[in-house]
């Protein structure tokens, strides 16, 4: 018998760690080849780790809730197959036994070390994950879980990074919470407090950040309490963070997409027969968005303090509703380099695997602009929330037949047209009304000017 390590796999360039959320096998259980052994989570994606060997689970090296770095062993598996894939049973020699014992001792040492350096596990009341490094710093510096919860994180989805906690330490314990009476008096003061500049002139003190008070919720007879699942907690945190970060403005445009609808109806069967892919409206919308981004590149940016980061790549996120009711946003990387078939294949593949829970963590990272189709739920328009750290998001509404004025050389007429609303929310820190409005108008122009004779 030989022992092999089950390794936390690499899940994308931007993913360095994952959290174990559930063991599917217990120690001593038999494991088939490619059978899932445990479930892991990174941000909003849950994945399964299958076994590359057939055998028995000897030891779990981490517990549920532990954060594990990519490339580290998470379990030991006893197998008759040697590492090279030979199915011939391995002969156990004294040397091999000694090696197995040493490996087991090393694994036990790893587990004890990990337990000792993980003093602040994620609590049931918290929806945040803290890396082992952050938790170690917190323990050494005497930072409580409650204090960690109060630190504003700059990492992915508001996660607290090493720099965040190190930046918090110099001011730890120095800032006292104002009393209710002090707060009331401050609100009643009409003149702002002043201090002196270096030249003796008066300057206005900066207003303190407003405190958000959560409403008290009273339970009534017959109410049912349902705990949010992990993904819903992450979504809630991300949405609150977004509206607190970006001043949202939304512009609306109504587009006549009659030519687009007629063209798709004409070619969709031939397209599916030739490419073996269903042609939905989503890749057509994405194509128009990509063209508009090329016309207005300042929509494809992010904000870092007072710096604007202009993105070179155009990576379009497409919001997808899951069977659970939660939302996930897989990303089409380098969408500007794809033709219509490439966009269609990517959209269909990501949507299918999103609904089946088969997305890889890296496939929801790196978006620079997001499209959400509220029309799929029968809605005509919406006010979408920006997917940070992006600065804009477009919602496309339901396509409906409506009477509309048609301008012709011989005069205006009334006709039945396919109409759709586009709702464009943007970050008013860096996107003014002119840019935000012109961008969504340009997207509508590309959709309205669709060529009925376009070849597929």
LINLINDA-V814101 format. One record per pair of residues at least 4 apart in sequence whose ideal C-beta (glycine too) atoms are under 7 Angstrom apart, sorted by sequence separation. I is the first residue (numbers start at 1). J is the second residue. If there is no record, write none. Layout:
I,J
I,J
//
This chain:
11,15
25,29
31,35
62,66
68,72
81,85
82,86
92,96
94,98
95,99
96,100
97,101
98,102
99,103
100,104
101,105
102,106
103,107
104,108
105,109
106,110
107,111
108,112
109,113
110,114
111,115
112,116
113,117
114,118
122,126
130,134
132,136
133,137
134,138
135,139
136,140
137,141
143,147
145,149
146,150
147,151
155,159
160,164
162,166
163,167
164,168
165,169
168,172
171,175
178,182
179,183
180,184
181,185
182,186
183,187
184,188
185,189
196,200
197,201
219,223
228,232
230,234
231,235
232,236
233,237
234,238
235,239
236,240
237,241
238,242
239,243
240,244
241,245
242,246
257,261
258,262
259,263
260,264
261,265
262,266
263,267
264,268
267,271
268,272
269,273
270,274
271,275
272,276
281,285
282,286
283,287
284,288
285,289
286,290
287,291
288,292
289,293
290,294
291,295
292,296
293,297
322,326
338,342
340,344
341,345
342,346
343,347
344,348
345,349
346,350
347,351
348,352
349,353
350,354
351,355
352,356
359,363
361,365
375,379
386,390
427,431
431,435
432,436
433,437
434,438
435,439
436,440
437,441
438,442
439,443
440,444
441,445
442,446
443,447
444,448
445,449
41,46
81,86
92,97
130,135
138,143
143,148
153,158
155,160
160,165
178,183
228,233
243,248
272,277
303,308
304,309
322,327
338,343
353,358
354,359
359,364
374,379
386,391
407,412
408,413
426,431
431,436
25,31
31,37
62,68
68,74
81,87
122,128
153,159
155,161
196,202
197,203
272,278
293,299
321,327
322,328
353,359
386,392
387,393
406,412
11,18
39,46
40,47
122,129
153,160
154,161
272,279
293,300
301,308
302,309
386,393
405,412
406,413
82,90
122,130
153,161
194,202
195,203
228,236
271,279
301,309
319,327
320,328
335,343
338,346
374,382
39,48
40,49
80,89
151,160
194,203
301,310
302,311
384,393
405,414
406,415
8,18
80,90
120,130
138,148
154,164
194,204
195,205
301,311
319,329
320,330
426,436
38,49
153,164
194,205
268,279
300,311
318,329
332,343
384,395
403,414
404,415
24,36
25,37
36,48
37,49
61,73
62,74
148,160
192,204
193,205
317,329
318,330
372,384
424,436
24,37
36,49
37,50
61,74
151,164
192,205
297,310
350,363
382,395
403,416
404,417
24,38
36,50
37,51
61,75
118,132
151,165
300,314
317,331
318,332
332,346
381,395
23,38
24,39
35,50
60,75
61,76
117,132
120,135
264,279
316,331
401,416
402,417
404,419
424,439
22,38
34,50
35,51
59,75
119,135
315,331
316,332
381,397
424,440
22,39
34,51
59,76
118,135
151,168
264,281
315,332
370,387
380,397
401,418
402,419
20,38
21,39
33,51
57,75
58,76
120,138
130,148
315,333
332,350
379,397
380,398
422,440
21,40
58,77
117,136
120,139
315,334
316,335
379,398
399,418
400,419
20,40
21,41
31,51
33,53
37,57
57,77
58,78
119,139
264,284
314,334
315,335
330,350
367,387
370,390
378,398
380,400
19,40
33,54
56,77
128,149
293,314
313,334
314,335
369,390
372,393
374,395
375,396
399,420
422,443
18,40
19,41
32,54
55,77
56,78
123,145
143,165
314,336
368,390
375,397
422,444
18,41
31,54
55,78
126,149
367,390
369,392
370,393
371,394
372,395
373,396
374,397
375,398
397,420
18,42
31,55
53,77
55,79
260,284
290,314
330,354
375,399
396,420
397,421
21,46
31,56
54,79
55,80
120,145
371,396
30,56
31,57
51,77
53,79
134,160
290,316
328,354
396,422
15,42
29,56
54,81
138,165
289,316
28,56
29,57
53,81
120,148
134,162
137,165
141,169
394,422
395,423
28,57
133,162
143,172
318,347
330,359
27,57
129,159
130,160
286,316
394,424
6,37
11,42
26,57
27,58
76,107
128,159
134,165
320,351
25,57
27,59
318,350
322,354
323,355
331,363
392,424
393,425
27,60
322,355
330,363
331,364
333,366
392,425
320,354
330,364
331,365
392,426
329,364
331,366
391,426
392,427
11,47
38,74
282,318
328,364
331,367
391,427
23,60
37,75
329,367
384,423
386,425
391,430
392,431
9,49
381,421
383,423
385,425
391,431
23,64
329,370
380,421
382,423
384,425
386,427
20,62
22,64
294,336
381,423
383,425
6,49
21,64
20,64
392,436
6,51
20,65
59,104
290,335
19,65
20,66
31,77
61,107
286,332
290,336
394,440
19,67
20,68
59,107
66,114
4,53
61,110
286,335
394,443
17,67
18,68
61,111
317,367
17,68
315,366
316,367
319,370
17,69
62,114
66,118
315,367
16,69
17,70
287,340
315,368
316,369
317,370
318,371
319,372
16,70
314,368
3,58
15,70
313,368
316,371
65,121
287,343
65,122
283,340
286,343
311,368
329,387
11,70
8,68
10,70
283,343
8,69
283,344
8,70
67,129
8,71
7,71
8,72
67,131
283,347
67,132
279,344
282,347
7,73
8,74
275,341
6,73
277,344
280,347
5,73
6,74
277,345
300,368
6,75
300,369
278,348
299,369
317,387
5,76
6,77
277,348
3,76
4,77
3,77
3,78
4,79
293,369
1,78
2,79
157,234
1,80
4,83
158,237
2,82
157,237
158,238
289,369
157,238
289,371
158,241
286,371
285,371
303,389
302,389
2,90
302,390
303,391
1,90
302,391
301,391
1,92
235,326
282,373
235,327
299,392
232,326
231,326
3,100
3,103
289,394
127,233
127,234
19,129
127,237
285,396
43,156
17,131
43,157
308,430
303,427
303,429
303,430
252,381
301,430
299,431
250,383
299,435
298,435
248,386
261,399
296,435
246,386
299,439
243,385
257,399
296,438
242,385
245,388
296,439
242,386
239,385
242,388
296,442
241,388
292,439
295,442
256,404
238,388
292,442
292,443
289,443
292,446
288,443
291,446
261,418
288,446
258,417
288,447
258,418
256,417
257,418
256,419
257,420
254,419
255,420
254,421
255,422
252,421
253,422
252,422
252,423
250,423
251,424
250,424
250,425
248,425
249,426
249,428
247,427
246,427
247,428
247,429
251,433
246,429
249,433
251,436
271,456
251,437
270,456
44,231
249,436
253,440
260,447
263,450
253,441
41,230
251,440
255,444
263,452
267,456
44,234
257,447
260,450
262,452
43,234
253,444
257,448
259,450
263,454
255,447
256,448
255,448
259,452
44,328
46,357
45,359
45,360
45,361
43,361
42,361
45,364
44,364
43,364
15,361
15,362
12,360
14,362
11,360
12,361
13,362
11,361
12,362
11,362
14,365
14,366
12,365
//
